[in-house]
Amino acid sequence: MIAEHVGEAAVPDIEAWANAIIRSEDDSVRATESYHDADSNTYVIRLARGARVLLFRLSEAQVHTSGREPECEKILRNRVGEVRRLLGRVG
C-alpha cells in the first residue's frame, strides 16, 4: 500500500513515494503538482524535468491495495524512462 490516506489527503504520501523512487532512476526528474481526480478515481502524477511535464495516472485500487506497490513502482520507473526518451536532456 502506497498511501493510507484517501483522496487529496493521499497526494503528499504518493509524491514522497514517487520522488524516492525517481531519485534512484534520474535525479533531474521530480513528481510535482500531483492531484486526486475523483471523477476517474485516479491519482494524476506529474513528472517534471525542467519546464517539461509528463502526466500519468495510478488508480485508487493500485495505491490503496496491499501488495500492489511493486506494480506501481514498475509503472513509475517506466514513466521515468519515457521522460528521458521523450523529453530528452534539459540543459
N, C-alpha and C positions, 0 to 999 in steps of 0.2 A: 504494500500500500504506500503510495507516494505522499498522500495527504490525509489526515484525519478530519480536517475541516471540510466543509462542503461549500459550493457556490463561490462567490467572490472571496470569502474568507480563506479559501484554499490557495489562492493565487500566489501569495508570498512563499508558501511552502513549495509549490511547484516550481517557481522561479529559482529558489535556492537549490532545489534538487537538480534542476536543469543546468544551472551555472556550474555546479560542482562537476558534473559530467562533461560539460563543454570545455572547461579549463583543461581537462586531461586530453582533449582532442585538438583544440585550437584556441589559444588564448586571445585571439583577435575577434572572436565571436562572443556575443552576450545574449542572454534571454532578457528581453526588456518589454515593458508595457504590455504584459500579458493580461488576459481577462477571461471571465467566465461568460459564455454565451448560453443563457438559459433557454433560448428558443430551440437550440440544437443539442442541448445537454452536453456541451463540449467545453474544453478549455483551449483557448486560442493562445498559442505561444509565438511571440515574435522573436525571431533570431536576427540580430543586427550585427553587421560588420561595417563599421564606418557609418555612412549615411544610407546604406542599402539594407533591405529587410526581406526576410523570407518568413511567411506565416505557415504554421501547421497546427493541427488540432489533435488533442487527446480526448477520448470520450470520458465521461464521468465514471463509467464502469472500469476503464483502464486505470484511472487514477485512484479509485476507491476500493478496488478488489484486491485482496491479498493474493500474492503470487504473480501479479501481472507486471511488477516493476521491471524484471528483465526484458520483457517485451517492449515496454515503454522506453527503456534505455537503448535498446537496439534501434528503435524508430528514431530517437533523438540523435544517436550517433550517425545514422544515415542522413538525417537532415543537415547536420553539421557538414558532412561530406558534400551534400548538394550546395550548401552555401559556398564552400570552397570552389567547387566546379563552376557553378552558375554565376557567382558574383565576382570571382577572381580576387586577386590581391588588391587591397586598398592601400594606397601609399600615403 
